[in-house]
Amino acid sequence: MLAATTASIKATSPRDQQRFADLSDIFKAELNELTAKALEHSSSHYVPQTAAMLWGKTKLDEIKKELEDWARISDAAAKIVEAIMRVLTLL
């Protein structure tokens, strides 16, 4: 691609300049296509890991919610015990 671009710049006739510029454009298009295919291929290896990470995050969110619920229940139980202790001291 670089050689075609350099040849286009150094060409003496407009016809040769256009020919080398066209070759450079063809090389650029092929390189872009190869790059896109390489990226598509390499990213496909990460699909299972990404799915597993999303599943893991969902499970961690569920556990977090359960822990928050338990914390609220525990706090409520502690308040009830405190209230019962107050009542017992009055008896």
N, C-alpha and C positions, 0 to 999 in steps of 0.2 A: 504494500500500500504506500509506504514511504517512497519506495523507488519510483512508483508510478506518478506520485505527486511531484517528486523532484524532476522526473523526465518531462512532465507537463510544463513545469516552470522553465526548463532549459530548452524545450522544443523550439525550433525556429519557424515552423509553419503553423498556422492556425489549425490545420487539419490534424497534425500530430499533437498539438496541445489539447485539442478536444478529445482525441483518442486516448491519451494518457489520463486525462481528467475523468473520462468515462470508466476507464479501468480502475482508477482509484475509488470511484463511487461504488463500483461492483465489489471491490475488496471490502470496503466499509460495510456494505449491506451484508455480505457473507460473514464478516466478523461479528456484526451485531446479532445475526441469526445464531451463530455458534455460541455467543455469549449467553443469549436468552435460553438456549437449550441446556447449556451447562448449569445455569442458575436453576432452571426448572428441575433438572436431574438431581442437583445437590440438595435442594430444599425438600425433595420428596423423602429423603432419608430422615428428616426431622418430624414428619407428620405423626408417626406413632408416639414419639416422645412428647410432642405438643399435646396430643390427646390425653396421654397419661398424666401430664402436668395439670391439665384442666380438670380431669377427674379427681386428682389428688387435692386440688384447691377446693373443689366442691365438697369433698369429704371433710377437709379441715374447717371449712365454713360451718358445716353441720355440727362438728364437734365443738366449735367455738360457741355456737348458739346453745348447745346442751349445757356447756359449762356456765354460760351466762344465766341460763334458767336455774341451774343448781345453785349458783351464787345468790340469786334472788330468793329462792326457797330457803336457803341456809340463813340469810339475813332475816327473813320473816320468822323462821323458827327461833332464832336468837331473841328477837323482840317478844315473841310469845312467852319464851322461858323467862325473860326479864319481867314481863307483866305478871306471870304466875308467881314469881318470887316476891314481888311487891305485895300481891294479895296474901300470900302465906305469912308475910311478916305482920300483916294487919290482924291476922287471926290469933 
